[in-house]
Amino acid sequence: MRKTIAFVLLVALAVSGAAQDWTLKELGVGLVVEDAAYAERLTVAERGSSFDAKALYENGALAGTYRGNQRFAAWIQGPPSDHPAWYWSCVVRFPDGKTAEFGPYGFYAAGHGTLAIPVGGYAEGAWELRFSIRHRDTKEVRKVGTVKFTTTWGSPTAAATPGWKLLDSGVGIYDQTNYDTVLAPVERGESWSRSRLYEKGYFANRSLVFGAWLKGPPTKDYLDPGGMPIWLYGFTLTEPGKAPVDFGPYNFYAPGFATAFINCASGSLGAWKLDWFLVNRANGQRFPVKTLGFTLTE
């Protein structure tokens, strides 16, 4: 009897361990290559947080024919497995607030799955994709992450600029002593030593910090009828090997600038990316402003 109980316990532990053996490697949205090796590996031609739906449609990306084999899609990447025990699903929140669930779908042996974005008549607005996984045997369900992006119909530049103009942006060291009244960059650059930044105390959030900044006109120059600034700001931070993370929207400081402290003391080495965007206070529409990149070295 004891042997039977012990055997059952071991089987239960084995099943439990197997149910937890899955780790998210990446979520994203952009252009996915659907070539002959599509099932064997995930190849991303372009990723981002804002897309021109008109250009995607006219160039064939919605049909999977852009540059021959590229499709506008979202992806989920987990560990490879010859016999995948997990399925994945995605709940899409459309720009008008409606939602639809897609899946469950099986992972390819290489550990990835893709979802063609159902753009349909939703040409403009903010999208949200919520991914989850479900175990085939235990039925365990896990929420694994969210991807957000916006679409516009045509170039968003003209719509984003009335009353707002980019005056400066950068990545580096800035003095935040007078954080809400003076933008004071001290050092700019595209390559940074993590060890140096740590040793100098730039990750300690003191007067001198490592981060990024964006500067436009004073907020009083673009007010709505109620006397509130029309534009808010946000940014998407992409760390090497990880899913992009959205921050914001936030208010600009009155002089018209914004700063973003980047604490990458324990972050991945390699190419980082920060995408600044404006958000219209009235309707929540998002417009890309500037993409900044930097390389983090040891």
C-alpha positions in Angstrom: 0.0 0.0 0.0 2.8 2.4 0.9 4.6 1.6 -2.4 1.4 2.4 -4.3 1.0 5.7 -2.4 4.6 6.6 -3.0 4.3 5.7 -6.7 1.1 7.9 -7.1 2.9 10.7 -5.3 5.9 10.5 -7.6 3.6 10.5 -10.7 1.8 13.6 -9.3 5.1 15.4 -8.7 6.3 14.5 -12.1 3.1 15.8 -13.7 3.3 19.0 -11.6 6.9 19.5 -12.6 6.1 19.1 -16.2 3.2 21.5 -16.0 5.5 24.2 -14.8 8.3 23.6 -17.4 7.6 26.5 -19.7 9.3 29.9 -19.8 8.4 32.9 -21.9 11.2 34.1 -24.1 9.5 36.8 -26.1 6.2 38.4 -27.2 6.0 40.9 -30.0 4.2 42.3 -33.0 5.5 43.2 -36.4 6.4 41.5 -39.7 7.0 37.8 -39.5 8.7 35.9 -42.3 6.6 32.9 -43.5 9.2 31.0 -45.6 9.9 27.3 -46.1 11.5 27.1 -42.6 8.6 28.9 -40.9 7.7 26.0 -38.6 11.4 25.4 -37.7 12.3 28.8 -36.6 10.7 32.2 -35.8 12.1 34.9 -38.1 11.1 38.5 -37.4 11.8 41.1 -40.1 10.5 44.1 -38.2 9.0 44.8 -34.8 7.5 47.9 -33.3 4.8 49.6 -31.3 3.1 51.7 -34.0 2.2 50.7 -37.6 0.7 52.4 -40.6 -2.3 50.1 -41.5 -2.6 51.8 -44.9 1.0 50.9 -45.8 0.5 47.4 -44.4 -2.5 46.9 -46.6 -1.1 48.4 -49.8 2.2 46.5 -49.5 0.5 43.1 -48.9 1.6 42.6 -45.3 -2.0 41.9 -44.2 -2.1 39.1 -46.8 1.4 37.7 -46.0 2.9 38.8 -49.4 5.0 41.8 -48.3 8.4 41.3 -49.8 7.2 37.9 -50.9 6.5 36.2 -47.6 6.2 38.7 -44.7 3.0 39.0 -42.7 1.8 41.5 -40.1 1.4 39.3 -37.0 2.0 38.8 -33.3 4.2 36.1 -31.9 4.9 34.2 -28.7 8.2 32.4 -28.2 8.7 29.7 -25.5 11.2 26.8 -25.1 11.5 24.3 -27.9 9.9 20.9 -27.5 9.5 17.8 -29.7 6.3 17.0 -28.0 4.7 20.3 -26.9 2.4 19.9 -23.8 1.3 23.5 -23.9 -1.2 25.3 -26.1 -1.4 29.1 -26.4 -4.3 31.5 -26.8 -4.6 35.2 -27.4 -7.4 37.7 -26.4 -7.4 40.6 -28.8 -8.8 43.9 -27.6 -9.7 46.0 -30.6 -9.5 49.8 -30.8 -13.2 50.1 -30.1 -13.0 48.1 -26.9 -14.4 44.9 -28.2 -12.5 41.6 -27.6 -12.1 38.3 -29.3 -10.2 35.2 -28.3 -8.1 33.2 -30.7 -6.9 29.7 -29.9 -6.0 27.5 -28.3 -3.3 26.7 -30.8 -0.3 24.3 -30.6 3.3 25.5 -30.5 5.7 24.5 -33.2 8.5 22.2 -32.0 10.8 25.3 -32.1 8.6 26.8 -29.3 6.9 29.6 -31.2 3.4 30.5 -32.4 2.1 33.4 -34.5 -1.2 35.1 -34.9 -2.1 37.1 -38.0 -3.5 40.4 -36.7 -7.2 40.6 -37.7 -7.1 44.3 -38.7 -10.4 44.2 -40.7 -12.0 47.6 -40.6 -10.0 48.7 -37.5 -7.6 51.1 -39.3 -6.7 53.4 -36.4 -6.4 53.2 -32.6 -4.8 51.3 -29.7 -4.7 47.5 -29.6 -3.9 45.1 -26.8 -3.1 41.4 -27.1 -3.2 39.3 -23.9 -1.4 35.9 -24.2 -2.0 32.8 -22.1 -1.0 29.2 -22.2 -2.9 26.0 -21.2 -1.4 22.6 -20.3 -2.7 19.7 -22.4 -2.9 17.2 -19.4 -3.3 19.2 -16.2 -5.4 22.0 -17.8 -3.4 24.6 -15.9 -3.9 28.0 -17.4 -1.3 30.8 -17.1 -1.4 34.4 -18.3 2.1 35.0 -19.8 2.1 38.6 -21.1 0.5 41.5 -23.0 1.5 43.3 -26.2 0.3 46.8 -27.0 0.5 48.7 -30.2 -1.3 51.4 -32.3 -2.3 51.6 -35.9 -2.8 54.7 -38.0 -4.2 55.1 -41.6 -1.4 56.9 -43.4 1.6 58.6 -41.9 0.8 59.8 -38.4 3.4 62.6 -38.5 1.1 65.4 -39.7 -1.5 64.5 -37.1 1.0 64.4 -34.3 2.7 67.7 -34.8 0.0 70.5 -34.6 1.2 72.6 -31.6 4.0 70.1 -30.9 7.5 69.9 -32.3 10.4 67.7 -31.3 13.2 70.0 -30.1 15.6 67.5 -28.5 16.0 63.9 -27.5 18.8 61.6 -26.3 20.2 58.8 -24.2 22.8 59.4 -21.5 23.5 61.1 -18.2 21.3 64.0 -17.1 21.2 66.1 -13.9 17.8 65.9 -12.3 18.5 68.4 -9.5 15.7 70.6 -10.8 13.9 67.7 -12.4 10.6 69.5 -13.2 12.0 72.9 -14.4 15.3 72.3 -16.2 16.4 69.7 -18.7 20.1 69.3 -18.1 21.9 66.6 -20.2 25.5 66.1 -19.0 26.6 63.4 -21.4 25.1 61.8 -24.5 26.1 58.6 -26.3 25.1 55.4 -28.1 27.3 52.9 -26.2 27.5 52.6 -22.4 29.4 50.4 -20.0 27.2 48.9 -17.4 30.1 48.6 -15.0 31.0 52.3 -15.4 27.4 53.4 -14.9 27.1 51.3 -11.8 30.4 52.4 -10.3 29.6 56.1 -10.9 26.2 55.7 -9.1 24.1 56.6 -12.2 21.7 53.7 -11.3 21.2 55.0 -7.7 18.6 57.6 -8.8 20.6 60.5 -7.3 21.2 63.9 -8.9 23.0 62.4 -11.9 21.2 59.5 -13.5 21.3 57.3 -16.6 18.2 57.6 -18.9 16.6 59.2 -21.8 14.9 62.5 -22.5 12.4 64.1 -24.9 11.8 67.8 -25.3 9.1 69.7 -27.1 7.4 73.2 -26.7 6.1 74.3 -23.3 2.8 72.7 -22.4 1.0 76.1 -22.4 1.5 76.2 -26.2 -0.9 73.3 -26.8 -3.9 73.4 -24.5 -7.4 72.0 -25.1 -10.6 74.1 -24.6 -10.6 73.1 -20.9 -7.1 74.5 -20.4 -5.4 71.1 -20.2 -2.3 70.2 -22.3 -3.4 68.3 -25.4 -0.4 65.9 -25.5 0.7 63.3 -23.0 3.7 61.1 -23.6 4.8 57.5 -23.1 7.6 55.2 -24.2 8.1 51.5 -25.0 11.4 50.1 -23.7 12.8 47.0 -25.4 15.5 45.1 -23.6 17.6 42.5 -25.6 15.8 39.2 -25.6 12.7 40.4 -23.8 9.2 41.6 -24.7 8.7 45.3 -25.1 7.3 47.1 -22.1 5.0 50.2 -22.3 5.3 53.1 -19.8 2.8 55.9 -19.6 1.0 57.9 -20.6 2.4 60.7 -18.4 2.2 64.5 -18.3 5.0 66.6 -19.7 6.7 68.9 -17.2 5.5 72.5 -17.8 8.6 73.6 -19.8 7.7 70.8 -22.3 10.2 68.0 -21.6 10.1 64.5 -20.2 12.8 62.2 -18.7 13.0 58.4 -18.3 15.3 56.9 -15.7 16.7 53.6 -17.1 17.9 51.2 -14.4 19.7 48.5 -16.4 22.1 47.6 -13.6 21.1 43.9 -14.0 19.8 44.2 -17.5 20.9 42.3 -20.6 24.0 43.3 -22.6 23.4 44.3 -26.2 21.1 46.6 -28.2 18.3 48.4 -26.3 15.6 50.5 -27.8 13.3 53.2 -26.5 10.3 54.3 -28.6 8.8 57.7 -27.5 5.2 58.4 -28.4 2.6 61.1 -27.9 -0.9 60.4 -26.6 -3.8 62.6 -27.4 -5.6 63.4 -24.1 -9.0 63.6 -25.7 -9.2 60.3 -27.5 -6.1 58.3 -26.4 -4.7 58.0 -29.9 -1.0 57.3 -29.9 1.6 58.7 -32.3 5.3 57.8 -32.6 7.7 60.6 -32.1 11.3 59.3 -31.8 13.1 56.0 -31.5 16.4 56.0 -29.5 18.8 53.1 -29.4 21.8 52.4 -27.3 24.2 49.5 -26.7 24.9 48.2 -23.2 28.3 46.6 -22.7 30.0 45.0 -19.8 
